[in-house]
Amino acid sequence: MLRYDRRPSGAGEDVPLAAQASDAAAAIRLLRGAAGDVPTDQWVQVDASISAWQQAARASGNEQVTITRLPGCDHTPASGQEMAVSEVSPHYTAAMISWLGARLS
């Protein structure tokens, strides 16, 4: 999953969707350049996905990447097959609180 913070427009207005899509495409090209042509569908094994993220982070010099394996989860923080709020693992909440606490204290 690609996640990034939207850049602000120069005029303080919303950035058009086409510009946001262009930014996302540029990020994918950058990640592929760092990690190689890795598969992008949901069927990539978790360990291979973790390895790709770690490799891309190292190649880019990004030391701010945190990867956490959650018991009972795979690619999503949900313990079931559906990504519903009721299915979100309590391990996810605990991991996020710990991660935020380490950075905000």
SVG drawing of the C-alpha trace seen along z (x, -y; Angstrom):
<svg xmlns="http://www.w3.org/2000/svg" viewBox="-17 -31 38 47">
<polyline fill="none" stroke="black" stroke-width="0.4" points="0.0,0.0 1.3,-3.4 0.6,-6.1 1.8,-9.6 0.9,-13.1 -0.6,-15.4 1.6,-18.4 -0.1,-21.7 -1.0,-23.8 0.8,-27.1 -2.5,-29.0 -3.6,-27.1 -6.3,-25.3 -6.9,-21.6 -4.4,-19.9 -6.3,-18.5 -6.8,-14.7 -4.7,-14.5 -1.7,-16.1 -2.2,-13.7 -2.3,-10.7 0.9,-12.0 2.6,-12.2 1.5,-8.6 2.8,-7.3 6.1,-9.1 6.4,-7.5 5.7,-4.0 8.4,-4.6 10.8,-5.6 10.0,-2.6 10.3,-0.2 13.7,-1.8 14.9,-1.1 13.3,2.3 13.1,3.7 10.0,4.9 8.3,6.5 4.7,7.8 2.1,5.3 -1.0,7.4 -2.4,8.6 -1.1,12.1 2.5,11.3 3.7,13.3 4.0,11.2 7.7,12.0 8.4,11.0 6.4,7.8 8.3,7.0 11.6,7.6 10.7,5.4 9.8,2.5 13.0,2.9 15.1,3.0 13.4,-0.1 13.9,-1.9 17.6,-1.0 18.1,-2.0 16.5,-5.4 18.3,-6.0 14.9,-6.3 15.4,-5.3 11.8,-6.3 10.2,-3.1 8.7,-0.8 7.4,2.6 5.6,4.6 4.2,8.2 0.9,8.4 -0.1,11.9 -3.1,13.3 -2.8,10.7 -1.3,10.7 -1.2,7.6 -3.9,5.7 -4.4,5.0 -7.6,7.0 -7.8,10.5 -10.6,11.6 -10.9,11.5 -13.0,8.4 -11.5,5.0 -14.1,3.8 -13.5,1.8 -14.8,4.6 -12.1,6.9 -9.1,4.6 -6.6,6.5 -6.0,5.1 -2.3,5.7 -2.6,3.0 -3.9,0.5 -1.2,1.4 1.6,1.2 0.3,-2.3 0.2,-3.6 3.7,-2.3 5.0,-3.8 3.4,-7.2 4.5,-7.2 8.2,-6.6 8.0,-9.6 5.9,-12.1 7.5,-11.8"/>
</svg>
